[in-house]
Amino acid sequence: MKNLKKPVLNLQPYNYITHKPDYYSFTTRTGCEYDCYFFDFSSPFCDYPDLAPKIFGFNLILKYKPADIIGLDKRIAATVADIIKVFLRKHSNVVVYICDNSDNREKARFHKFYHWFKSYNDGSFIQLRGVIRAGNTNILNAMLIHKDNPQLQDFIEAFEIITEIFSKPDDDELQNMLNEPEW
Amino acid sequence: MQQPANGKFEIRTAEYFKQKAKQAKGKEKLLVGLEMSKYLTAALQHGLTIEELKKAGFKFATV
């Protein structure tokens, strides 16, 4: 029987344009236009002056979507993962991703991003997940770092401190949240 | 991104978030980071350009 399931790692990323030194853009086969960018995220890590300049936030924006486009395009994940991996390889930098909770879709967003990066991780990158409790809201976030980053342990420690309850001590709790039915 | 009562998009600078993060404690610092991330998305959606955001002190990076 023919295996119709194509391994995700074989998916070709879309060609993307690097608008140096500011952002990236790509267009999918269905005509969806995306911009994504890394931005200075040093402010939240201002207590760590040695690490802060190397920390970048990441945003992905759907700039244009043609009408009646539905369905899942896994090449988007391949493209975003590729852009992030190249960014992490070329720098000794770190990427922080915080899920926008304005539309109450932060869990879906976090789940999607986490699995995108997990699927395309060849083992060179570490992804730490975190959650910040703010009143009744859970702010989900992740830190991505190359395993050969010379300050790996310092970054992990800073991330764990700044997110307070998160990754390591409370990993079971976070996993339970990820396993909630609405995910 | 919170809109002012008059519906006009409120322009922020990188310095605004820098000072806010400086004053915040612990996890609140990351919440300032989230606010900044949401601001940048909203600003671009409201028609501000990367160039204008750079003039407001925000920094971007590519490789």
gemmi code that builds the backbone of each chain (N, CA, C; Angstrom):
import gemmi

chains = {
    "A": [
        ("MET", (0.843, -1.192, 0.000), (0.000, 0.000, 0.000), (0.883, 1.249, 0.000)),
        ("LYS", (0.470, 2.176, -0.810), (1.267, 3.391, -0.930), (1.104, 4.271, 0.311)),
        ("ASN", (2.214, 4.716, 0.855), (2.135, 5.592, 2.032), (1.928, 7.036, 1.581)),
        ("LEU", (0.737, 7.523, 1.855), (0.405, 8.887, 1.418), (0.870, 9.942, 2.417)),
        ("LYS", (1.270, 9.467, 3.576), (1.706, 10.424, 4.592), (3.138, 10.848, 4.323)),
        ("LYS", (3.309, 12.080, 3.931), (4.649, 12.573, 3.635), (5.305, 13.034, 4.935)),
        ("PRO", (6.487, 12.534, 5.235), (7.120, 12.997, 6.467), (7.322, 14.511, 6.423)),
        ("VAL", (7.016, 15.178, 7.529), (7.079, 16.641, 7.524), (8.486, 17.155, 7.239)),
        ("LEU", (9.487, 16.371, 7.632), (10.855, 16.857, 7.448), (11.225, 16.965, 5.967)),
        ("ASN", (10.476, 16.264, 5.117), (10.754, 16.324, 3.679), (10.080, 17.507, 2.997)),
        ("LEU", (9.228, 18.179, 3.713), (8.527, 19.294, 3.096), (9.487, 20.441, 2.819)),
        ("GLN", (9.359, 20.977, 1.633), (10.249, 22.065, 1.219), (9.710, 23.401, 1.734)),
        ("PRO", (10.553, 24.161, 2.434), (10.092, 25.494, 2.852), (9.845, 26.367, 1.624)),
        ("TYR", (8.955, 27.318, 1.739), (8.787, 28.292, 0.659), (10.039, 29.161, 0.571)),
        ("ASN", (10.310, 29.645, -0.642), (11.388, 30.629, -0.763), (10.957, 31.884, -0.019)),
        ("TYR", (11.847, 32.411, 0.761), (11.487, 33.640, 1.467), (12.483, 34.747, 1.131)),
        ("ILE", (12.006, 35.976, 1.287), (12.850, 37.141, 1.012), (13.305, 37.711, 2.343)),
        ("THR", (14.599, 37.978, 2.427), (15.127, 38.625, 3.627), (15.239, 40.120, 3.347)),
        ("HIS", (14.449, 40.908, 4.030), (14.493, 42.367, 3.872), (15.475, 42.891, 4.926)),
        ("LYS", (16.758, 42.774, 4.602), (17.799, 43.122, 5.581), (17.737, 44.598, 5.941)),
        ("PRO", (17.930, 44.953, 7.186), (18.138, 44.072, 8.340), (16.882, 43.946, 9.184)),
        ("ASP", (15.719, 43.945, 8.547), (14.513, 44.122, 9.345), (13.551, 42.932, 9.460)),
        ("TYR", (13.212, 42.316, 8.332), (12.182, 41.278, 8.395), (12.268, 40.313, 7.209)),
        ("TYR", (11.421, 39.308, 7.249), (11.350, 38.285, 6.200), (9.923, 38.246, 5.649)),
        ("SER", (9.803, 37.831, 4.401), (8.463, 37.653, 3.856), (8.443, 36.442, 2.929)),
        ("PHE", (7.278, 35.821, 2.828), (7.097, 34.724, 1.877), (5.633, 34.637, 1.470)),
        ("THR", (5.421, 34.021, 0.316), (4.071, 33.858, -0.221), (3.822, 32.382, -0.457)),
        ("THR", (2.682, 31.889, -0.033), (2.375, 30.466, -0.197), (1.821, 30.206, -1.608)),
        ("ARG", (1.668, 28.943, -1.937), (1.176, 28.599, -3.287), (-0.262, 29.067, -3.489)),
        ("THR", (-0.982, 29.264, -2.363), (-2.368, 29.728, -2.496), (-2.462, 31.252, -2.485)),
        ("GLY", (-1.327, 31.922, -2.383), (-1.319, 33.384, -2.441), (-1.361, 34.084, -1.099)),
        ("CYS", (-1.276, 33.333, 0.000), (-1.228, 33.976, 1.325), (0.151, 34.621, 1.490)),
        ("GLU", (0.146, 35.845, 1.982), (1.409, 36.562, 2.174), (1.706, 36.709, 3.663)),
        ("TYR", (2.889, 36.291, 4.038), (3.311, 36.366, 5.444), (4.541, 37.257, 5.588)),
        ("ASP", (4.555, 37.998, 6.671), (5.763, 38.690, 7.121), (6.140, 38.103, 8.470)),
        ("CYS", (7.419, 37.984, 8.737), (7.815, 37.628, 10.096), (9.083, 38.381, 10.453)),
        ("TYR", (9.231, 38.630, 11.735), (10.374, 39.442, 12.146), (10.838, 39.078, 13.555)),
        ("PHE", (12.110, 39.327, 13.770), (12.714, 39.196, 15.093), (12.916, 40.606, 15.625)),
        ("PHE", (12.524, 40.833, 16.855), (12.680, 42.178, 17.415), (13.404, 42.115, 18.749)),
        ("ASP", (14.056, 43.221, 19.043), (14.836, 43.341, 20.282), (13.949, 43.052, 21.497)),
        ("PHE", (14.316, 42.053, 22.257), (13.513, 41.651, 23.412), (14.346, 41.791, 24.686)),
        ("SER", (15.270, 42.746, 24.655), (16.182, 42.881, 25.796), (15.501, 43.446, 27.041)),
        ("SER", (14.476, 44.275, 26.833), (13.860, 44.968, 27.988), (13.403, 44.014, 29.105)),
        ("PRO", (12.657, 42.951, 28.788), (12.222, 42.072, 29.878), (13.381, 41.373, 30.591)),
        ("PHE", (14.535, 41.320, 29.941), (15.698, 40.656, 30.543), (16.741, 41.686, 30.988)),
        ("CYS", (16.260, 42.886, 31.338), (17.188, 43.975, 31.676), (18.030, 43.678, 32.919)),
        ("ASP", (17.601, 42.717, 33.727), (18.402, 42.339, 34.904), (19.580, 41.438, 34.532)),
        ("TYR", (19.651, 41.078, 33.243), (20.736, 40.212, 32.766), (21.465, 40.908, 31.611)),
        ("PRO", (22.244, 41.946, 31.922), (22.839, 42.766, 30.857), (23.739, 41.989, 29.900)),
        ("ASP", (24.290, 40.879, 30.354), (25.162, 40.088, 29.489), (24.357, 39.275, 28.465)),
        ("LEU", (23.140, 38.921, 28.829), (22.302, 38.075, 27.963), (21.320, 38.897, 27.136)),
        ("ALA", (20.822, 39.971, 27.726), (19.699, 40.723, 27.145), (19.860, 41.088, 25.662)),
        ("PRO", (21.031, 41.599, 25.227), (21.128, 42.010, 23.821), (21.006, 40.855, 22.828)),
        ("LYS", (21.075, 39.633, 23.330), (21.034, 38.472, 22.429), (19.653, 37.818, 22.392)),
        ("ILE", (18.694, 38.442, 23.036), (17.351, 37.854, 23.110), (16.405, 38.608, 22.179)),
        ("PHE", (15.728, 37.839, 21.310), (14.833, 38.440, 20.316), (13.441, 37.832, 20.423)),
        ("GLY", (12.446, 38.684, 20.292), (11.079, 38.197, 20.189), (10.824, 37.816, 18.741)),
        ("PHE", (9.773, 37.047, 18.518), (9.442, 36.633, 17.157), (7.952, 36.808, 16.914)),
        ("ASN", (7.605, 37.394, 15.773), (6.195, 37.535, 15.388), (6.008, 37.085, 13.945)),
        ("LEU", (4.890, 36.435, 13.713), (4.483, 36.021, 12.362), (3.151, 36.692, 12.056)),
        ("ILE", (3.097, 37.358, 10.924), (1.871, 38.093, 10.564), (1.357, 37.615, 9.209)),
        ("LEU", (0.091, 37.264, 9.186), (-0.564, 36.968, 7.902), (-0.998, 38.317, 7.315)),
        ("LYS", (-0.271, 38.711, 6.293), (-0.459, 40.049, 5.743), (-1.620, 40.096, 4.738)),
        ("TYR", (-1.743, 39.012, 3.995), (-2.808, 38.968, 2.998), (-3.264, 37.534, 2.793)),
        ("LYS", (-4.579, 37.358, 2.787), (-5.120, 36.026, 2.551), (-6.219, 36.135, 1.499)),
        ("PRO", (-6.056, 35.442, 0.380), (-7.111, 35.484, -0.631), (-8.413, 34.905, -0.070)),
        ("ALA", (-9.532, 35.321, -0.604), (-10.818, 34.802, -0.145), (-10.885, 33.304, -0.426)),
        ("ASP", (-11.707, 32.614, 0.308), (-11.989, 31.170, 0.216), (-10.761, 30.261, 0.270)),
        ("ILE", (-9.758, 30.660, 1.003), (-8.617, 29.758, 1.224), (-8.848, 29.014, 2.532)),
        ("ILE", (-8.929, 27.710, 2.449), (-9.072, 26.910, 3.667), (-8.063, 25.769, 3.641)),
        ("GLY", (-7.949, 25.104, 4.761), (-7.056, 23.954, 4.812), (-5.699, 24.296, 5.394)),
        ("LEU", (-4.968, 23.226, 5.660), (-3.688, 23.346, 6.341), (-2.547, 23.296, 5.323)),
        ("ASP", (-1.633, 24.215, 5.425), (-0.477, 24.217, 4.532), (0.764, 23.998, 5.395)),
        ("LYS", (1.248, 22.780, 5.407), (2.367, 22.444, 6.301), (3.681, 23.088, 5.865)),
        ("ARG", (3.719, 23.583, 4.637), (4.958, 24.244, 4.199), (5.164, 25.575, 4.928)),
        ("ILE", (4.089, 26.128, 5.474), (4.236, 27.369, 6.266), (5.082, 27.062, 7.494)),
        ("ALA", (4.748, 25.950, 8.157), (5.520, 25.538, 9.334), (6.975, 25.294, 8.957)),
        ("ALA", (7.182, 24.621, 7.826), (8.552, 24.329, 7.381), (9.324, 25.633, 7.136)),
        ("THR", (8.638, 26.614, 6.592), (9.289, 27.890, 6.272), (9.639, 28.666, 7.543)),
        ("VAL", (8.670, 28.754, 8.440), (8.906, 29.502, 9.690), (10.019, 28.828, 10.500)),
        ("ALA", (9.952, 27.506, 10.588), (10.989, 26.781, 11.341), (12.359, 27.022, 10.712)),
        ("ASP", (12.408, 27.042, 9.391), (13.673, 27.260, 8.685), (14.234, 28.657, 8.990)),
        ("ILE", (13.368, 29.658, 8.937), (13.813, 31.038, 9.218), (14.375, 31.129, 10.642)),
        ("ILE", (13.675, 30.514, 11.582), (14.123, 30.581, 12.983), (15.431, 29.812, 13.171)),
        ("LYS", (15.529, 28.648, 12.544), (16.750, 27.849, 12.714), (17.975, 28.575, 12.146)),
        ("VAL", (17.787, 29.180, 10.977), (18.906, 29.929, 10.384), (19.289, 31.090, 11.304)),
        ("PHE", (18.291, 31.745, 11.860), (18.553, 32.876, 12.757), (19.324, 32.412, 14.006)),
        ("LEU", (18.934, 31.282, 14.541), (19.602, 30.783, 15.749), (20.997, 30.250, 15.454)),
        ("ARG", (21.192, 29.733, 14.254), (22.505, 29.194, 13.892), (23.537, 30.283, 13.661)),
        ("LYS", (23.129, 31.320, 12.985), (24.072, 32.384, 12.626), (24.480, 33.242, 13.825)),
        ("HIS", (23.597, 33.345, 14.787), (23.916, 34.133, 15.981), (24.098, 33.167, 17.143)),
        ("SER", (24.632, 33.687, 18.204), (24.578, 32.903, 19.436), (23.378, 33.421, 20.205)),
        ("ASN", (22.305, 33.607, 19.496), (21.141, 34.297, 20.036), (20.034, 33.359, 20.460)),
        ("VAL", (19.029, 33.975, 21.027), (17.915, 33.237, 21.590), (16.621, 33.882, 21.113)),
        ("VAL", (15.620, 33.061, 20.873), (14.326, 33.592, 20.431), (13.271, 33.272, 21.482)),
        ("VAL", (12.504, 34.292, 21.829), (11.396, 34.108, 22.761), (10.093, 34.324, 22.000)),
        ("TYR", (9.163, 33.423, 22.220), (7.867, 33.514, 21.557), (6.791, 33.580, 22.637)),
        ("ILE", (6.049, 34.677, 22.657), (4.965, 34.803, 23.631), (3.651, 34.833, 22.871)),
        ("CYS", (2.707, 34.023, 23.293), (1.456, 33.920, 22.537), (0.498, 35.049, 22.870)),
        ("ASP", (0.061, 35.715, 21.835), (-0.914, 36.792, 21.956), (-2.218, 36.201, 22.498)),
        ("ASN", (-2.724, 36.786, 23.580), (-3.951, 36.260, 24.193), (-5.151, 37.176, 23.947)),
        ("SER", (-5.000, 38.152, 23.031), (-6.069, 39.135, 22.813), (-7.365, 38.481, 22.319)),
        ("ASP", (-7.236, 37.401, 21.552), (-8.433, 36.794, 20.960), (-8.773, 35.454, 21.606)),
        ("ASN", (-8.169, 35.184, 22.791), (-8.399, 33.930, 23.522), (-7.994, 32.684, 22.722)),
        ("ARG", (-7.128, 32.842, 21.755), (-6.686, 31.688, 20.957), (-5.224, 31.351, 21.245)),
        ("GLU", (-4.768, 31.807, 22.435), (-3.346, 31.645, 22.730), (-2.925, 30.184, 22.864)),
        ("LYS", (-3.838, 29.333, 23.378), (-3.479, 27.919, 23.542), (-3.258, 27.273, 22.172)),
        ("ALA", (-4.175, 27.541, 21.261), (-4.060, 26.972, 19.910), (-2.788, 27.473, 19.241)),
        ("ARG", (-2.524, 28.769, 19.433), (-1.338, 29.390, 18.822), (-0.061, 28.752, 19.380)),
        ("PHE", (-0.036, 28.578, 20.700), (1.143, 28.026, 21.363), (1.357, 26.573, 20.941)),
        ("HIS", (0.260, 25.835, 20.931), (0.314, 24.423, 20.566), (0.866, 24.278, 19.135)),
        ("LYS", (0.352, 25.112, 18.250), (0.769, 25.056, 16.849), (2.252, 25.394, 16.719)),
        ("PHE", (2.668, 26.473, 17.332), (4.058, 26.907, 17.242), (4.993, 25.856, 17.844)),
        ("TYR", (4.606, 25.333, 19.001), (5.431, 24.348, 19.682), (5.663, 23.119, 18.783)),
        ("HIS", (4.574, 22.667, 18.169), (4.694, 21.472, 17.335), (5.355, 21.754, 15.990)),
        ("TRP", (5.189, 22.948, 15.475), (5.910, 23.331, 14.257), (7.396, 23.158, 14.488)),
        ("PHE", (7.833, 23.778, 15.556), (9.274, 23.781, 15.790), (9.772, 22.399, 16.192)),
        ("LYS", (8.956, 21.686, 16.950), (9.336, 20.331, 17.372), (9.506, 19.424, 16.147)),
        ("SER", (8.577, 19.540, 15.191), (8.601, 18.681, 13.999), (9.850, 18.906, 13.151)),
        ("TYR", (10.324, 20.140, 13.147), (11.454, 20.480, 12.273), (12.764, 20.620, 13.039)),
        ("ASN", (12.755, 20.161, 14.281), (13.970, 20.239, 15.079), (14.811, 18.994, 14.822)),
        ("ASP", (16.008, 19.208, 14.320), (16.898, 18.066, 14.044), (17.706, 17.674, 15.274)),
        ("GLY", (17.352, 18.239, 16.403), (18.050, 17.928, 17.639), (19.064, 18.985, 18.025)),
        ("SER", (19.219, 20.002, 17.154), (20.203, 21.051, 17.433), (19.649, 22.150, 18.334)),
        ("PHE", (18.344, 22.129, 18.542), (17.726, 23.251, 19.255), (16.950, 22.771, 20.469)),
        ("ILE", (16.943, 23.629, 21.466), (16.203, 23.331, 22.688), (15.027, 24.294, 22.741)),
        ("GLN", (13.874, 23.756, 23.063), (12.689, 24.592, 23.181), (12.158, 24.475, 24.613)),
        ("LEU", (12.205, 25.572, 25.346), (11.689, 25.570, 26.714), (10.313, 26.205, 26.715)),
        ("ARG", (9.369, 25.541, 27.347), (8.034, 26.104, 27.410), (7.800, 26.726, 28.773)),
        ("GLY", (7.047, 27.790, 28.788), (6.758, 28.449, 30.047), (5.334, 28.942, 30.090)),
        ("VAL", (4.872, 29.172, 31.311), (3.543, 29.766, 31.462), (3.605, 30.764, 32.606)),
        ("ILE", (3.035, 31.911, 32.377), (2.985, 32.930, 33.420), (1.539, 33.087, 33.835)),
        ("ARG", (1.308, 33.007, 35.136), (-0.037, 33.221, 35.648), (-0.233, 34.707, 35.887)),
        ("ALA", (-1.232, 35.267, 35.252), (-1.553, 36.679, 35.492), (-3.046, 36.755, 35.748)),
        ("GLY", (-3.424, 36.772, 37.023), (-4.839, 36.710, 37.367), (-5.405, 35.380, 36.900)),
        ("ASN", (-6.456, 35.431, 36.121), (-7.063, 34.188, 35.616), (-6.498, 33.780, 34.266)),
        ("THR", (-5.516, 34.522, 33.807), (-4.985, 34.262, 32.477), (-3.643, 33.534, 32.548)),
        ("ASN", (-3.447, 32.610, 31.654), (-2.147, 31.945, 31.513), (-1.475, 32.476, 30.261)),
        ("ILE", (-0.307, 33.056, 30.450), (0.432, 33.567, 29.301), (1.443, 32.497, 28.908)),
        ("LEU", (1.239, 31.933, 27.736), (2.099, 30.838, 27.284), (3.263, 31.392, 26.470)),
        ("ASN", (4.412, 30.839, 26.710), (5.602, 31.345, 26.013), (6.629, 30.235, 25.841)),
        ("ALA", (7.564, 30.503, 24.975), (8.613, 29.509, 24.730), (9.922, 30.215, 24.424)),
        ("MET", (10.991, 29.566, 24.809), (12.323, 30.070, 24.466), (13.008, 29.037, 23.578)),
        ("LEU", (13.575, 29.497, 22.488), (14.282, 28.629, 21.552), (15.755, 28.991, 21.569)),
        ("ILE", (16.589, 27.979, 21.657), (18.026, 28.237, 21.780), (18.807, 27.091, 21.153)),
        ("HIS", (19.918, 27.440, 20.521), (20.783, 26.399, 19.946), (21.495, 25.673, 21.081)),
        ("LYS", (21.579, 24.360, 20.965), (22.176, 23.590, 22.079), (23.660, 23.889, 22.256)),
        ("ASP", (24.294, 24.451, 21.208), (25.709, 24.800, 21.328), (25.913, 26.264, 21.702)),
        ("ASN", (24.845, 26.930, 22.066), (24.987, 28.330, 22.490), (25.939, 28.374, 23.691)),
        ("PRO", (26.980, 29.200, 23.609), (27.982, 29.199, 24.687), (27.421, 29.628, 26.055)),
        ("GLN", (26.271, 30.297, 26.034), (25.678, 30.720, 27.316), (24.378, 29.971, 27.609)),
        ("LEU", (24.300, 28.779, 27.092), (23.068, 27.978, 27.197), (22.499, 27.948, 28.621)),
        ("GLN", (23.321, 27.561, 29.567), (22.817, 27.411, 30.937), (22.370, 28.739, 31.522)),
        ("ASP", (23.085, 29.801, 31.179), (22.716, 31.129, 31.687), (21.342, 31.546, 31.157)),
        ("PHE", (21.114, 31.282, 29.865), (19.821, 31.637, 29.264), (18.694, 30.826, 29.898)),
        ("ILE", (18.946, 29.541, 30.075), (17.902, 28.675, 30.657), (17.560, 29.152, 32.062)),
        ("GLU", (18.605, 29.459, 32.825), (18.389, 29.908, 34.197), (17.589, 31.216, 34.223)),
        ("ALA", (17.986, 32.148, 33.352), (17.292, 33.449, 33.314), (15.830, 33.274, 32.921)),
        ("PHE", (15.589, 32.398, 31.953), (14.217, 32.165, 31.493), (13.380, 31.551, 32.608)),
        ("GLU", (13.980, 30.606, 33.329), (13.235, 29.951, 34.410), (12.944, 30.919, 35.544)),
        ("ILE", (13.870, 31.799, 35.793), (13.648, 32.772, 36.861), (12.577, 33.776, 36.451)),
        ("ILE", (12.665, 34.259, 35.226), (11.738, 35.321, 34.816), (10.310, 34.798, 34.625)),
        ("THR", (10.188, 33.516, 34.306), (8.828, 32.987, 34.169), (8.372, 32.363, 35.494)),
        ("GLU", (9.218, 32.406, 36.489), (8.962, 32.026, 37.878), (8.526, 30.582, 38.128)),
        ("ILE", (7.322, 30.195, 37.689), (6.839, 28.871, 38.102), (7.018, 27.806, 37.040)),
        ("PHE", (7.439, 28.246, 35.940), (7.288, 27.457, 34.705), (7.986, 26.173, 34.513)),
        ("SER", (8.949, 26.277, 33.552), (9.283, 25.041, 32.873), (9.625, 23.858, 33.770)),
        ("LYS", (10.755, 23.913, 34.431), (11.176, 22.654, 35.049), (10.315, 22.231, 36.245)),
        ("PRO", (10.207, 23.109, 37.302), (9.501, 22.620, 38.469), (8.046, 22.265, 38.173)),
        ("ASP", (7.460, 22.936, 37.179), (6.030, 22.786, 36.961), (5.723, 22.156, 35.617)),
        ("ASP", (6.646, 21.367, 35.125), (6.480, 20.848, 33.774), (5.257, 19.947, 33.655)),
        ("ASP", (4.971, 19.166, 34.713), (3.808, 18.270, 34.675), (2.526, 19.068, 34.529)),
        ("GLU", (2.505, 20.182, 35.262), (1.300, 21.011, 35.220), (1.091, 21.591, 33.826)),
        ("LEU", (2.192, 22.040, 33.236), (2.104, 22.598, 31.881), (1.659, 21.511, 30.903)),
        ("GLN", (2.195, 20.315, 31.075), (1.810, 19.208, 30.191), (0.326, 18.910, 30.321)),
        ("ASN", (-0.187, 18.982, 31.568), (-1.621, 18.758, 31.780), (-2.443, 19.795, 31.038)),
        ("MET", (-1.961, 21.045, 31.066), (-2.674, 22.099, 30.358), (-2.703, 21.815, 28.866)),
        ("LEU", (-1.572, 21.371, 28.352), (-1.482, 21.089, 26.916), (-2.379, 19.919, 26.523)),
        ("ASN", (-2.654, 19.045, 27.501), (-3.483, 17.879, 27.203), (-4.969, 18.129, 27.431)),
        ("GLU", (-5.315, 19.350, 27.829), (-6.739, 19.650, 28.046), (-7.494, 19.436, 26.737)),
        ("PRO", (-8.752, 18.969, 26.835), (-9.509, 18.607, 25.624), (-9.627, 19.731, 24.599)),
        ("GLU", (-9.746, 20.966, 25.039), (-9.967, 22.040, 24.058), (-8.748, 22.330, 23.197)),
        ("TRP", (-7.632, 21.681, 23.529), (-6.453, 21.859, 22.683), (-6.607, 21.028, 21.429)),
    ],
    "B": [
        ("MET", (-3.900, 44.922, 21.861), (-3.491, 46.326, 22.076), (-4.712, 47.138, 22.451)),
        ("GLN", (-4.659, 47.796, 23.593), (-5.761, 48.640, 24.027), (-5.881, 49.883, 23.157)),
        ("GLN", (-7.073, 50.188, 22.759), (-7.296, 51.407, 21.984), (-7.745, 52.519, 22.921)),
        ("PRO", (-7.266, 53.733, 22.680), (-7.789, 54.847, 23.465), (-9.280, 55.028, 23.191)),
        ("ALA", (-9.959, 55.751, 24.106), (-11.413, 55.906, 23.988), (-11.821, 56.525, 22.644)),
        ("ASN", (-10.980, 57.380, 22.084), (-11.354, 58.030, 20.825), (-11.089, 57.143, 19.604)),
        ("GLY", (-10.633, 55.903, 19.832), (-10.438, 54.955, 18.740), (-9.139, 55.155, 17.983)),
        ("LYS", (-8.374, 56.188, 18.321), (-7.131, 56.462, 17.614), (-6.031, 55.527, 18.125)),
        ("PHE", (-5.191, 55.049, 17.202), (-4.116, 54.157, 17.606), (-3.066, 54.925, 18.391)),
        ("GLU", (-2.735, 54.397, 19.558), (-1.792, 55.098, 20.429), (-0.350, 54.707, 20.098)),
        ("ILE", (0.429, 55.690, 19.701), (1.824, 55.435, 19.325), (2.682, 55.295, 20.585)),
        ("ARG", (3.515, 54.270, 20.591), (4.445, 54.057, 21.712), (5.878, 54.070, 21.180)),
        ("THR", (6.810, 54.251, 22.090), (8.215, 54.166, 21.711), (8.857, 52.969, 22.418)),
        ("ALA", (10.016, 52.571, 21.916), (10.744, 51.473, 22.566), (11.122, 51.878, 23.990)),
        ("GLU", (11.405, 53.150, 24.182), (11.787, 53.655, 25.496), (10.652, 53.462, 26.512)),
        ("TYR", (9.427, 53.628, 26.045), (8.258, 53.433, 26.912), (8.279, 52.011, 27.493)),
        ("PHE", (8.520, 51.033, 26.630), (8.523, 49.639, 27.088), (9.770, 49.341, 27.926)),
        ("LYS", (10.853, 49.998, 27.569), (12.096, 49.797, 28.317), (11.910, 50.237, 29.770)),
        ("GLN", (11.342, 51.426, 29.933), (11.123, 51.953, 31.285), (10.107, 51.107, 32.049)),
        ("LYS", (9.075, 50.688, 31.341), (8.030, 49.880, 31.970), (8.596, 48.545, 32.460)),
        ("ALA", (9.451, 47.943, 31.629), (10.071, 46.669, 32.009), (11.027, 46.855, 33.184)),
        ("LYS", (11.688, 47.990, 33.188), (12.636, 48.291, 34.264), (11.918, 48.368, 35.613)),
        ("GLN", (10.740, 48.968, 35.590), (9.978, 49.132, 36.832), (9.252, 47.848, 37.245)),
        ("ALA", (8.992, 46.978, 36.291), (8.248, 45.748, 36.587), (9.115, 44.766, 37.378)),
        ("LYS", (8.440, 43.900, 38.112), (9.159, 42.896, 38.919), (8.873, 41.498, 38.389)),
        ("GLY", (9.892, 40.661, 38.405), (9.731, 39.240, 38.068), (8.985, 38.999, 36.769)),
        ("LYS", (7.919, 38.183, 36.880), (7.187, 37.771, 35.680), (6.510, 38.931, 34.965)),
        ("GLU", (6.284, 40.026, 35.712), (5.661, 41.204, 35.074), (6.523, 41.717, 33.927)),
        ("LYS", (7.817, 41.487, 34.022), (8.720, 41.933, 32.954), (8.363, 41.247, 31.634)),
        ("LEU", (8.021, 39.957, 31.734), (7.673, 39.223, 30.520), (6.315, 39.687, 29.984)),
        ("LEU", (5.463, 40.135, 30.888), (4.168, 40.671, 30.446), (4.377, 41.975, 29.671)),
        ("VAL", (5.380, 42.735, 30.064), (5.718, 43.946, 29.296), (6.206, 43.537, 27.910)),
        ("GLY", (6.963, 42.439, 27.872), (7.432, 41.914, 26.582), (6.262, 41.522, 25.692)),
        ("LEU", (5.252, 40.900, 26.303), (4.054, 40.518, 25.539), (3.343, 41.764, 25.018)),
        ("GLU", (3.255, 42.768, 25.883), (2.595, 44.020, 25.473), (3.332, 44.654, 24.288)),
        ("MET", (4.658, 44.602, 24.343), (5.457, 45.171, 23.252), (5.243, 44.371, 21.961)),
        ("SER", (5.219, 43.054, 22.094), (5.003, 42.199, 20.935), (3.647, 42.499, 20.298)),
        ("LYS", (2.624, 42.639, 21.132), (1.275, 42.943, 20.639), (1.225, 44.338, 20.024)),
        ("TYR", (1.973, 45.244, 20.636), (2.011, 46.612, 20.094), (2.591, 46.611, 18.673)),
        ("LEU", (3.689, 45.903, 18.484), (4.331, 45.882, 17.158), (3.387, 45.307, 16.104)),
        ("THR", (2.702, 44.216, 16.458), (1.735, 43.618, 15.524), (0.639, 44.631, 15.191)),
        ("ALA", (0.099, 45.252, 16.230), (-0.995, 46.215, 16.032), (-0.528, 47.416, 15.219)),
        ("ALA", (0.682, 47.877, 15.504), (1.208, 49.056, 14.802), (1.314, 48.778, 13.300)),
        ("LEU", (1.817, 47.598, 12.961), (1.938, 47.244, 11.538), (0.558, 47.097, 10.900)),
        ("GLN", (-0.376, 46.553, 11.666), (-1.745, 46.410, 11.137), (-2.414, 47.773, 10.938)),
        ("HIS", (-1.985, 48.747, 11.743), (-2.537, 50.098, 11.612), (-1.785, 50.922, 10.568)),
        ("GLY", (-0.896, 50.297, 9.849), (-0.248, 50.978, 8.734), (1.102, 51.595, 9.033)),
        ("LEU", (1.579, 51.460, 10.267), (2.925, 51.962, 10.540), (3.927, 51.061, 9.809)),
        ("THR", (5.021, 51.635, 9.380), (6.030, 50.845, 8.684), (7.146, 50.444, 9.641)),
        ("ILE", (7.945, 49.503, 9.208), (9.115, 49.099, 10.004), (10.021, 50.322, 10.207)),
        ("GLU", (10.156, 51.118, 9.184), (11.004, 52.317, 9.277), (10.509, 53.248, 10.384)),
        ("GLU", (9.200, 53.430, 10.436), (8.623, 54.297, 11.473), (8.825, 53.700, 12.864)),
        ("LEU", (8.711, 52.385, 12.942), (8.928, 51.731, 14.238), (10.391, 51.852, 14.660)),
        ("LYS", (11.283, 51.793, 13.673), (12.709, 51.955, 13.985), (13.000, 53.368, 14.495)),
        ("LYS", (12.317, 54.326, 13.887), (12.488, 55.712, 14.346), (11.992, 55.865, 15.782)),
        ("ALA", (11.024, 55.031, 16.162), (10.497, 55.056, 17.531), (11.383, 54.233, 18.472)),
        ("GLY", (12.509, 53.737, 17.963), (13.498, 53.080, 18.814), (13.457, 51.564, 18.813)),
        ("PHE", (12.503, 50.966, 18.113), (12.432, 49.504, 18.078), (13.531, 48.965, 17.149)),
        ("LYS", (14.081, 47.838, 17.536), (15.166, 47.251, 16.750), (14.744, 45.901, 16.201)),
        ("PHE", (15.134, 45.645, 14.968), (14.796, 44.379, 14.302), (16.103, 43.727, 13.822)),
        ("ALA", (16.004, 42.436, 13.550), (17.225, 41.743, 13.122), (16.919, 40.660, 12.103)),
        ("THR", (17.842, 40.484, 11.175), (17.808, 39.350, 10.239), (19.228, 38.779, 10.197)),
        ("VAL", (19.369, 37.679, 9.481), (20.741, 37.198, 9.236), (20.957, 37.138, 7.733)),
    ],
}
model = gemmi.Model(1)
for chain_id, residues in chains.items():
    chain = gemmi.Chain(chain_id)
    for i, (resn, *xyz) in enumerate(residues, 1):
        res = gemmi.Residue()
        res.name, res.seqid = resn, gemmi.SeqId(i, " ")
        for name, pos in zip(("N", "CA", "C"), xyz):
            atom = gemmi.Atom()
            atom.name, atom.element = name, gemmi.Element(name[0])
            atom.pos, atom.b_iso = gemmi.Position(*pos), 0.0
            res.add_atom(atom)
        chain.add_residue(res)
    model.add_chain(chain)
structure = gemmi.Structure()
structure.add_model(model)
structure.setup_entities()
